[in-house]
Amino acid sequence: MADEPLTLAALAKFNREVLAPQFQRIEERFDGVDARFNQVLGHFDAIYQRFDRLETEYQMLVAGLRRLDT
C-alpha cells in the first residue's frame, strides 16, 4: 500500500477499511450517553428553578423588612 499513488480511490479504500470501523466502534461506546446527559441536565434545570424561587422569596423578604424599618 505504501507504493500506491495517493488517489481518491486509495483514500476511499482507507476510509472504508480503517476509519469507518474505528468511528463505528467509538459511536457504539457512546450509545446511551446522550440520554444520561439529558437526565443530568434536567436535574440541573430543576435545581436552578428552585434557586430562582428562593432568590425571589429572599428579595421579597428583604423588601418587606426594609418597609418595616422605615
Secondary structure, DSSP 8 states (H G I E B T S, - for coil): -TTS---HHHHHHHIIIIIHHHHHHHHHHTTTHHHHHHHHHHHHHHHHHHHHHHHHHHHHHHHHHHHHH-
